[in-house]
Amino acid sequence: MNQQMKNMGDLVSIVVPVYNEASVISSFHERLIKVLSGISEKSEIIYINDGSTDESSDILFHLTDKDPQVAYLDLSRNFGKEVAMTAGIDHSLGEAVIIIDADLQDPPELIPELIKKWHEGYDVVNARRISRSGETWLKKLTAHLFYRLIKRMANVNIPEDTGDYRLLNRKAVNALCSLRERNRFMKGLFAWIGFKCTSVEYHRNMRHAGVSKWGYWRLWNLAIEGFTSFTTAPLKLATYLGVVTAFSSFLYGVYFIARTLLLGNPVPGYPSLIVIVLFIGGIQLMSIGVIGEYLGRIFDETKQRPLYLVKDYTPSVYGQVETKKEEVK
């Protein structure tokens, strides 16, 4: 959509994916409006309802009545945060686009600093976390390890301790919108497009209200998505394990042949045989599973389904102006 529209001068688009955040939307919007009123640029706020089952959709719809700078994008079902962000970016009009969550863990008060770096000439401005309040030691540890492991293994430089909170200028946004892969790991896609990049550090806060939608299982699946989208290292690891296992089995076979020639062929050995068979079988199943993850992604891509479907779209006042311009043409 945004590729068909002209840029809106110094307009800044704020993209906010929402999934069951009814308890925090009003507080978030109040703080965000206060921040945006202090900047010189015009701004629009794009809320994306990603199939919420609480009152989030009603709250967001009413915000469009009260505030003309609010756009509301209602997806037909829950497509996941990565796709919801993509939908918001697709419908953004600004010369700069800022992605932020609605849970207030990422403070809107950082937005002026992001915009300042943009005006200094940077195409992408990342918000890097230097602390994470309200999270368990296990979540902090796993997040720390994940960012450093994927940075080492991926074929692009994915910034450490950097979530989705960031600013992209129109050039970077247009590049990002050209990437239409179905299995989307946005942190990797943000890094893949390149461009001139910098970071702004901040302290991440506790959730203002509600509970996190990202349990360990969803985080685990997101990690798998990241690894399989931006590196073939798991496939290489499966190959290395196969080579090591085969070589170890060969050495073990030589050992048994030598032992049989020197000491005879004793009957005991059933437990060790079972252990070896189960070990090799486990390696094979794990390798097949890794291959299956990549085949599944190929399968998804070949279907060429749209990334998302929109049930309802209420543009901001800037979007209405652009729509009228298109109708005149």
SEZA-444994 format. One record per residue: x negated, y negated, z negated of N, C-alpha, C in turn; residue in three letters. Coordinates in steps of 0.2 Angstrom, whole numbers, padded with zeros to 4 digits, always signed. Atoms other than C-alpha are relative to their C-alpha. Example, Ala and Ser with C-alpha at 12.3 -4.5 7.8 and 13.67 -1.06 7.14 Angstrom:
<atoms>
-0004+0006+0000-0062+0022-0039-0004-0006+0000ALA +0004+0006+0001-0068+0005-0036+0004-0005-0003SER 
</atoms>
This chain:
<atoms>
-0004+0006+0000+0000+0000+0000-0004-0006+0000MET +0004+0006+0001-0013-0012-0005-0004-0002+0006ASN +0004+0001-0006-0023-0010+0011+0005-0003+0006GLN -0004+0003-0005-0008-0017+0021+0002-0007-0003GLN -0001+0007+0003-0007-0033+0009-0006-0004+0000MET +0006+0005+0001-0018-0048+0009-0002-0001-0008LYS +0002+0001+0007-0028-0051-0007+0004-0007-0002ASN -0003+0005+0003-0020-0063-0019-0004-0005-0003MET +0005+0005+0003-0034-0076-0022-0003+0003-0006GLY +0003-0001+0006-0039-0076-0040+0004+0004-0004ASP -0005-0004+0003-0025-0064-0045-0004+0006-0003LEU +0002-0006+0003-0030-0051-0058+0005+0005-0002VAL -0005-0005+0002-0020-0035-0059-0002+0005-0006SER +0001-0004+0006-0019-0025-0075+0004+0006+0001ILE -0003-0006-0001-0015-0007-0072+0000+0004-0007VAL -0001-0003+0006-0007+0002-0087+0004+0007+0000VAL -0004-0006+0000-0003+0021-0086+0004+0001-0007PRO -0004-0001+0006+0011+0026-0099+0003+0007+0000VAL -0003-0007+0001+0016+0043-0105+0002+0000-0008TYR -0002+0000+0007+0027+0043-0121-0003-0004-0005ASN +0003+0005+0004+0021+0027-0128+0005-0005-0003GLU -0005+0005+0002+0037+0019-0134-0002-0003-0006ALA +0002+0003+0006+0030+0016-0151-0005-0005+0000SER +0006+0005-0001+0016+0005-0145+0001-0005+0006VAL +0000+0004-0006+0021-0003-0129+0001-0007-0002ILE -0002+0007+0002+0029-0019-0137-0006-0003-0003SER +0006+0003+0003+0013-0022-0147-0005-0001+0005SER +0005+0001-0005+0002-0019-0133+0001-0005+0005PHE -0001+0005-0005+0011-0030-0121+0000-0007-0004HIS +0000+0006+0003+0012-0044-0134-0008-0002-0001GLU +0007+0001+0001-0007-0043-0137-0003-0002+0007ARG +0002+0001-0007-0010-0042-0118+0002-0007+0003LEU -0002+0006-0002+0000-0057-0114-0004-0006-0003ILE +0004+0005+0003-0009-0067-0127-0007-0001+0003LYS +0007+0000-0003-0026-0062-0119+0001-0004+0007VAL +0000+0002-0006-0020-0066-0102+0002-0008+0001LEU -0002+0007+0001-0013-0083-0107-0006-0004-0001SER +0006+0004+0001-0031-0088-0111-0005+0000+0005GLY +0005+0000-0006-0039-0085-0094+0003-0004+0005ILE -0002+0005-0006-0038-0096-0079+0003+0003+0006SER -0003-0003-0005-0034-0083-0067+0007+0002-0001GLU -0007-0003+0000-0016-0078-0062-0001+0008-0001LYS +0001-0007+0002-0012-0060-0068+0007+0003+0001SER -0006-0005+0000+0001-0046-0065-0002+0006-0004GLU +0001-0006+0004+0003-0031-0076+0005+0005+0003ILE -0004-0005-0003+0008-0015-0068+0000+0006-0005ILE -0001-0006+0005+0015-0002-0080+0003+0006+0005TYR -0002-0006-0003+0016+0016-0073+0003+0005-0005ILE -0004-0005+0004+0029+0027-0081-0002+0007+0003ASN +0002-0007-0003+0021+0045-0079+0005+0005-0003ASP -0005-0005+0002+0037+0055-0082+0001+0000-0008GLY -0001+0001+0007+0039+0049-0100+0007+0003-0002SER -0007-0003+0002+0053+0059-0110+0002-0004-0006THR -0003+0004+0005+0055+0046-0124+0003-0007+0003ASP -0003+0006-0002+0061+0028-0123-0005-0005+0004GLU +0005+0005-0004+0046+0021-0113+0003-0003+0006SER -0003+0002-0006+0055+0020-0097+0005-0006-0001SER -0005+0005+0001+0069+0009-0104-0004-0006-0003ASP +0004+0005+0002+0056-0002-0113-0003-0004+0006ILE +0004+0003-0006+0046-0005-0097+0005-0003+0004LEU -0005+0003-0004+0061-0008-0087+0003-0007-0003PHE -0002+0006+0003+0067-0022-0099-0006-0005+0000HIS +0005+0005+0000+0050-0030-0099+0000-0003+0007LEU +0000+0003-0007+0052-0033-0080+0005-0006+0000THR -0005+0005+0000+0068-0043-0084-0003-0006-0004ASP +0002+0006+0004+0059-0054-0097-0006-0003+0003LYS +0007+0002-0002+0042-0056-0089-0001+0001+0008ASP +0000+0000-0007+0041-0060-0070-0007+0003+0002PRO +0007-0002-0002+0022-0055-0070-0001+0007-0001GLN +0000-0007+0002+0027-0037-0075+0002+0004+0006VAL -0002-0004-0005+0028-0024-0061+0001+0007-0004ALA -0002-0006+0004+0036-0007-0066+0000+0006+0006TYR +0000-0005-0005+0032+0009-0056+0002+0007-0004LEU -0003-0006+0003+0042+0024-0061-0001+0006+0004ASP +0001-0006-0004+0035+0041-0055+0006+0005-0001LEU -0006-0005+0000+0047+0055-0051-0001+0006-0006SER +0001-0005+0005+0039+0067-0064-0007-0002-0003ARG +0007+0001+0003+0023+0068-0075-0005+0003+0005ASN +0005-0002-0004+0009+0069-0063-0007+0000-0003PHE +0006+0001+0004-0005+0066-0076-0003-0006+0001GLY +0003+0007+0001-0015+0051-0081-0004-0002+0006LYS +0005+0002-0006-0028+0052-0066+0004-0002+0006GLU -0004+0001-0006-0014+0052-0053+0004-0007-0002VAL -0004+0006+0002-0004+0038-0063-0004-0006+0001ALA +0004+0006-0001-0019+0027-0063-0001-0001+0008MET +0001+0001-0007-0021+0030-0044+0006-0004+0003THR -0006+0003-0003-0003+0025-0041+0000-0007-0002ALA +0000+0007+0002-0005+0009-0051-0005-0004+0004GLY +0005+0003-0005-0021+0005-0041+0002-0001+0007ILE -0002+0001-0007-0013+0008-0025+0005-0006+0001ASP -0005+0005+0000+0001-0004-0029-0003-0007-0003HIS +0003+0007+0003-0011-0018-0036-0001-0005+0006SER +0001+0005-0005-0012-0034-0027-0006-0005-0001LEU +0005+0005+0003-0026-0043-0037-0007+0001+0004GLY +0007+0000-0002-0044-0048-0031-0004+0004-0005GLU +0003-0004+0005-0049-0039-0047+0006+0005-0003ALA -0005-0004+0003-0040-0024-0055-0004+0003-0006VAL +0002-0002+0006-0042-0019-0073+0004+0006-0002ILE -0004-0006+0003-0037-0001-0080-0001+0000-0007ILE +0000+0000+0007-0032+0000-0098+0005+0004-0002ILE -0005-0004+0003-0023+0012-0109+0005-0004-0004ASP -0005+0004+0004-0007+0006-0119-0001+0002-0007ALA +0000-0002+0007-0012+0014-0135-0004-0004-0005ASP +0004+0005+0004-0023-0001-0141-0006+0003-0003LEU +0007-0002+0002-0038+0010-0144-0005-0004+0004GLN +0004+0004-0004-0046+0000-0130+0003-0007+0000ASP -0003+0007+0001-0044-0019-0135+0001-0004+0006PRO -0001+0004-0006-0036-0030-0122-0004-0007-0001PRO +0004+0006+0001-0047-0044-0130-0006+0000+0004GLU +0006-0001-0004-0061-0037-0120+0000-0003+0007LEU -0001+0001-0007-0053-0042-0104-0004-0007+0003ILE +0004+0006-0002-0061-0060-0103-0007+0001+0001PRO +0007-0001-0001-0078-0053-0105-0001+0004+0007GLU +0000-0004-0007-0074-0040-0090+0000-0005+0006LEU -0001+0005-0006-0068-0055-0079-0007-0004+0000ILE +0006+0004+0000-0084-0065-0084-0005+0003+0004LYS +0005-0004-0003-0095-0051-0078+0002+0000+0008LYS -0002+0000-0007-0085-0050-0062-0002-0007+0004TRP +0001+0007-0003-0087-0069-0059-0008-0001+0001HIS +0007+0000-0001-0106-0066-0061-0002+0004+0006GLU +0002-0004-0006-0106-0055-0045+0001+0007+0000GLY +0000-0007+0000-0103-0038-0051+0007+0003+0003TYR -0006-0003-0003-0091-0026-0041+0004+0004-0005ASP -0003-0005+0005-0088-0014-0056-0002-0002-0006VAL +0002+0001+0007-0088-0018-0074+0003+0005-0005VAL -0002-0006+0005-0087-0003-0086+0000-0003-0007ASN +0000+0001+0007-0082-0004-0104-0003+0006-0003ALA +0004-0006+0003-0094+0007-0114+0001+0000-0007ARG -0002+0000+0007-0089+0013-0131-0007+0001-0004ARG +0005-0001+0004-0102+0011-0144+0002+0003-0007ILE -0003-0003+0006-0091+0018-0158+0007+0003+0001SER -0006-0002-0001-0075+0028-0159+0004+0001-0007ARG -0003-0001+0006-0064+0025-0174+0006+0005+0000SER -0006-0004+0000-0051+0037-0180+0000+0007+0003GLY +0000-0006-0003-0057+0052-0171-0004+0005-0004GLU +0003-0005+0004-0063+0068-0179-0008+0001+0003THR +0007-0001-0002-0082+0073-0179+0000+0005+0006TRP +0000-0004-0006-0078+0087-0167+0001-0003+0006LEU -0002+0004-0006-0070+0076-0154-0006-0005+0002LYS +0005+0004-0002-0084+0064-0155-0006+0004+0002LYS +0005-0005-0002-0097+0078-0154+0001+0002+0007LEU -0001-0003-0006-0089+0086-0139+0000-0005+0006THR +0000+0006-0005-0086+0069-0130-0008-0002+0001ALA +0007+0002-0001-0105+0065-0133-0003+0005+0004HIS +0003-0005-0004-0110+0081-0126+0002+0001+0007LEU -0003+0000-0007-0098+0081-0111-0003-0005+0004PHE +0003+0005-0004-0104+0064-0105-0007+0001+0002TYR +0007-0001-0001-0122+0068-0106-0001+0006+0005ARG +0001-0006-0004-0120+0086-0098+0002-0002+0007LEU -0002+0001-0007-0110+0080-0083-0004-0005+0003ILE +0005+0005-0004-0122+0065-0080-0006+0004+0002LYS +0006-0004-0002-0136+0078-0079+0001+0004+0006ARG -0001-0005-0005-0127+0090-0068+0003-0003+0006MET -0004+0003-0006-0116+0079-0057-0005-0003+0005ALA +0004+0002-0006-0122+0073-0040+0001-0008+0000ASN -0001+0007+0001-0117+0055-0045-0002-0002-0007VAL +0001+0002+0007-0122+0044-0060+0006-0002-0003ASN -0006+0001+0004-0107+0045-0071-0003-0003-0007ILE +0003+0003+0006-0110+0032-0085+0002+0004-0007PRO -0001-0003+0006-0111+0039-0103+0005-0004-0004GLU -0004+0003+0005-0098+0035-0116+0005-0005+0003ASP -0004+0005-0004-0087+0026-0103+0006+0004+0002THR -0007-0003-0002-0068+0030-0101+0002-0003+0006GLY -0003+0003-0006-0056+0023-0089+0001-0008+0000ASP -0001+0007+0001-0056+0005-0096-0006-0003+0004TYR +0005+0003-0004-0065-0005-0083+0003-0005+0005ARG -0002+0005-0006-0064-0019-0069-0003+0002+0006LEU +0002-0001-0006-0065-0016-0051+0002-0006+0005LEU -0002+0006-0004-0065-0030-0038+0003+0003+0006ASN -0004-0003-0005-0055-0028-0022-0004+0004+0005ARG +0005-0004-0004-0070-0021-0012+0000+0007-0003LYS +0001-0007+0003-0072-0007-0024+0007+0004+0000ALA -0007-0003+0001-0053-0004-0026+0002+0003+0007VAL -0001-0003-0006-0051-0002-0007-0004+0006+0002ASN +0004-0006-0001-0065+0010-0007+0003+0006-0004ALA -0003-0005+0004-0057+0020-0021+0006+0002+0003LEU -0007-0002-0003-0040+0020-0012-0001+0004+0006CYS +0001-0004-0006-0048+0028+0003-0002+0008-0002SER +0001-0007+0002-0052+0044-0008+0007+0003-0002LEU -0007-0003+0002-0036+0054-0008+0000+0007-0002ARG +0000-0007+0002-0042+0071-0015+0005+0001-0005GLU -0005-0002+0005-0029+0080-0025-0002+0001-0007ARG +0002-0002+0007-0039+0086-0040-0005-0006-0001ASN +0003+0006+0000-0044+0069-0046-0003-0001-0007ARG +0004+0002+0006-0058+0065-0060-0002-0007+0001PHE +0001+0007-0001-0057+0047-0060-0006-0003-0002MET +0006+0002+0002-0072+0044-0070-0006+0001+0005LYS +0005-0002-0005-0082+0053-0057+0001-0004+0007GLY -0002+0003-0006-0073+0044-0042-0002-0008-0001LEU +0003+0007+0001-0077+0027-0050-0007-0001+0001PHE +0007+0000-0001-0095+0031-0050-0002+0002+0007ALA +0002-0002-0007-0095+0039-0033+0000-0005+0005TRP +0000+0006-0005-0090+0023-0024-0006-0004+0000ILE +0006+0004+0000-0106+0015-0030+0002-0008-0001GLY +0000+0007+0000-0107-0004-0028-0004-0003-0006PHE +0004+0003+0005-0115-0017-0040+0004+0001-0007LYS -0003-0002+0006-0111-0011-0058-0003-0002-0006CYS +0002+0002+0007-0113-0017-0076+0004+0003-0005THR -0005-0003+0006-0106-0012-0093+0000-0006-0005SER -0001+0005+0006-0099-0022-0108+0002+0005-0005VAL -0001-0005+0006-0100-0013-0125+0005-0003-0004GLU -0005+0001+0005-0086-0012-0137+0001+0005-0005TYR -0002-0005+0005-0080-0003-0153+0007+0002+0002HIS -0007-0002-0001-0065+0008-0149+0004+0001-0007ARG -0004+0000+0006-0051+0007-0162+0004+0006+0000ASN -0005-0005+0001-0039+0019-0169+0006-0001+0004MET -0007+0001-0003-0022+0022-0161+0004-0005-0004ARG -0004+0005+0003-0010+0008-0165+0006+0004-0003HIS -0006-0004+0002+0004+0020-0166+0001+0007+0004ALA -0001-0006-0003+0010+0037-0161-0006+0005+0000GLY +0005-0005+0000-0001+0052-0157-0004+0001+0007VAL +0003-0001-0006-0014+0056-0144+0003+0006+0004SER -0002-0005-0004-0008+0066-0129-0005+0004+0003LYS +0005-0004-0002-0025+0073-0126-0003+0004-0005TRP +0002-0005+0004-0027+0088-0136-0006+0004+0003GLY +0006-0003-0002-0042+0099-0135+0001+0004+0006TYR -0002-0004-0006-0034+0110-0122+0000-0004+0007TRP +0000+0004-0006-0031+0096-0110-0007-0003+0001ARG +0007+0002-0001-0048+0089-0113-0005+0005+0003LEU +0004-0006-0003-0056+0106-0109+0002+0000+0007TRP -0002+0000-0007-0046+0106-0093-0003-0006+0004ASN +0002+0006-0003-0051+0088-0089-0008+0001+0001LEU +0007-0001-0001-0069+0093-0092-0002+0005+0006ALA +0001-0005-0005-0068+0108-0080+0001-0004+0007ILE -0001+0004-0006-0060+0096-0067-0006-0004+0002GLU +0006+0004-0001-0075+0085-0069-0006+0004+0003GLY +0006-0004-0002-0088+0098-0067+0001+0003+0007PHE -0001-0003-0007-0080+0107-0052+0001-0005+0005THR -0001+0005-0005-0076+0090-0043-0007-0003+0002SER +0006+0004-0001-0094+0083-0044-0006+0004-0001PHE +0006-0004+0000-0106+0097-0045+0002+0007+0002THR -0001-0007-0001-0108+0115-0039-0005+0004-0005THR +0004-0003+0005-0119+0119-0054+0003+0006-0003ALA -0003-0006+0003-0106+0132-0061-0001+0006+0005PRO +0001-0006-0005-0108+0142-0044-0007+0002+0000LEU +0007-0002+0000-0127+0141-0045-0001+0004-0007LYS +0001-0003+0006-0126+0146-0063+0002+0008+0000LEU -0002-0007-0001-0116+0162-0058-0005+0004+0004ALA +0005-0004-0004-0129+0166-0045-0006+0002-0004THR +0006-0001+0005-0143+0164-0058+0001+0006-0005TYR -0001-0005+0004-0134+0175-0070+0000+0007+0003LEU +0000-0006-0004-0131+0188-0057-0007+0003+0001GLY +0007-0002-0002-0150+0188-0052-0003+0003-0007VAL +0003-0002+0007-0155+0189-0071+0003+0007-0002VAL -0003-0006+0002-0143+0203-0074-0002+0006+0004THR +0002-0005-0005-0148+0213-0059-0007+0002-0002ALA +0008-0001+0001-0167+0211-0063+0000+0003-0007PHE +0001-0004+0006-0164+0216-0081+0002+0007+0000SER -0002-0007-0001-0154+0231-0076-0005+0004+0004SER +0005-0004-0004-0168+0236-0064-0006+0002-0005PHE +0005-0001+0005-0181+0234-0078+0002+0006-0005LEU -0002-0005+0005-0170+0244-0090+0000+0007+0003TYR +0000-0007-0003-0168+0258-0077-0007+0003+0001GLY +0007-0003+0000-0187+0259-0075-0002+0002-0007VAL +0002-0002+0007-0189+0260-0094+0003+0007-0001TYR -0003-0007+0001-0177+0275-0094-0003+0005+0004PHE +0003-0005-0004-0185+0284-0080-0007+0002-0003ILE +0006-0001+0004-0202+0282-0089+0001+0004-0006ALA -0001-0003+0006-0195+0287-0105+0003+0008+0001ARG -0003-0007-0002-0186+0303-0097-0006+0004+0002THR +0005-0004-0002-0202+0308-0089-0005+0002-0005LEU +0005-0001+0006-0213+0306-0105+0003+0004-0005LEU -0003-0003+0006-0200+0311-0118+0006+0005+0001LEU -0006-0004-0002-0186+0321-0109+0006-0005+0000GLY -0007+0004+0000-0168+0316-0108+0004+0002-0005ASN -0004-0001+0006-0160+0315-0125+0007-0002+0002PRO -0007+0001-0001-0141+0315-0125+0002-0006-0003VAL -0003+0006+0003-0138+0300-0137-0002-0006+0005PRO +0001+0006-0004-0136+0283-0128+0007-0002+0002GLY -0007+0002-0002-0117+0282-0126+0001-0007-0002TYR -0001+0007+0002-0116+0266-0136-0003-0006+0004PRO +0003+0005-0004-0129+0257-0127+0002+0000+0008SER -0002+0000-0007-0122+0262-0110+0007-0004+0000LEU -0006+0004+0000-0105+0255-0115-0001-0007+0000ILE +0002+0007+0000-0113+0239-0120-0002-0003+0006VAL +0003+0003-0006-0122+0237-0104+0006-0001+0005ILE -0006+0000-0004-0106+0241-0094+0004-0006-0001VAL -0004+0006+0002-0096+0228-0103-0003-0006+0001LEU +0004+0006-0001-0110+0215-0102+0000-0002+0007PHE +0000+0001-0008-0111+0217-0083+0006-0002+0002ILE -0006+0002-0002-0093+0217-0081+0003-0007-0002GLY -0001+0006+0002-0091+0202-0091-0003-0006+0004GLY +0004+0004-0004-0104+0193-0081+0004-0001+0007ILE -0003+0000-0006-0095+0198-0065+0007-0004+0000GLN -0006+0004+0001-0078+0192-0071+0000-0007-0001LEU +0001+0007+0001-0085+0176-0077-0002-0004+0007MET +0002+0003-0006-0093+0173-0060+0006+0000+0005SER -0006+0001-0004-0076+0177-0051+0004-0005-0002ILE -0004+0006+0002-0068+0165-0062-0002-0007+0002GLY +0003+0006-0003-0080+0151-0057+0002-0001+0007VAL -0002+0000-0007-0077+0155-0039+0007-0002+0001ILE -0008+0001+0000-0058+0155-0042+0001-0007-0001GLY -0001+0008+0001-0059+0137-0049-0001-0004+0006GLU +0002+0004-0006-0067+0131-0033+0005+0002+0005TYR -0005-0002-0005-0055+0141-0022+0006-0003-0001LEU -0007+0003+0001-0040+0134-0031+0000-0007+0002GLY +0000+0007-0002-0046+0117-0028+0000-0001+0008ARG -0001+0000-0008-0048+0121-0009+0007+0001+0002ILE -0007-0001-0002-0031+0128-0009+0005-0006-0001PHE -0004+0006+0001-0023+0112-0017-0002-0005+0006ASP +0001+0005-0005-0032+0101-0004+0003+0002+0007GLU -0003-0002-0007-0026+0111+0011+0007-0001+0001THR -0007+0001+0000-0008+0109+0006+0002-0007+0002LYS -0001+0007-0002-0010+0090+0009+0007-0003-0002GLN -0005+0003+0003+0004+0086-0003-0001-0007-0002ARG +0002+0007+0003+0006+0067-0008-0002+0001-0007PRO +0003+0000+0007-0003+0063-0024+0006-0001-0005LEU -0005+0002+0005+0013+0056-0032+0006-0002+0004TYR -0006+0002-0003+0031+0052-0028+0003-0005-0005LEU -0002+0005+0004+0039+0036-0034+0008+0000+0000VAL -0008+0000+0001+0057+0036-0041+0003-0007+0000LYS -0002+0007+0000+0058+0017-0044-0006-0004+0000ASP +0006+0005+0000+0047+0002-0041+0003-0007+0000TYR -0002+0007+0001+0050-0016-0047-0006-0004+0000THR +0007+0004+0000+0036-0027-0041+0000-0006-0004PRO +0001+0006+0003+0030-0042-0050+0002-0006+0004SER -0002+0006-0004+0034-0060-0044-0005+0000+0006VAL +0005+0001-0005+0018-0059-0034+0001+0006+0006TYR -0002-0006-0005+0023-0042-0026+0006-0002+0004GLY -0006+0002-0004+0040-0050-0021-0002-0005+0005GLN +0002+0005-0004+0031-0064-0013-0003+0003+0006VAL +0004-0004-0005+0020-0052-0003+0005+0004+0005GLU -0005-0004-0004+0036-0042+0002+0004-0005+0005THR -0003+0005-0004+0044-0058+0009-0004-0002+0006LYS +0004+0002-0006+0029-0062+0019+0000+0006+0005LYS +0000-0006-0005+0029-0044+0027+0006+0000+0004GLU -0007+0000-0004+0048-0046+0031+0000-0006+0005GLU +0001+0006-0005+0044-0063+0040-0004+0002+0006VAL +0004-0002-0005+0031-0055+0050+0004+0005+0005LYS 
</atoms>
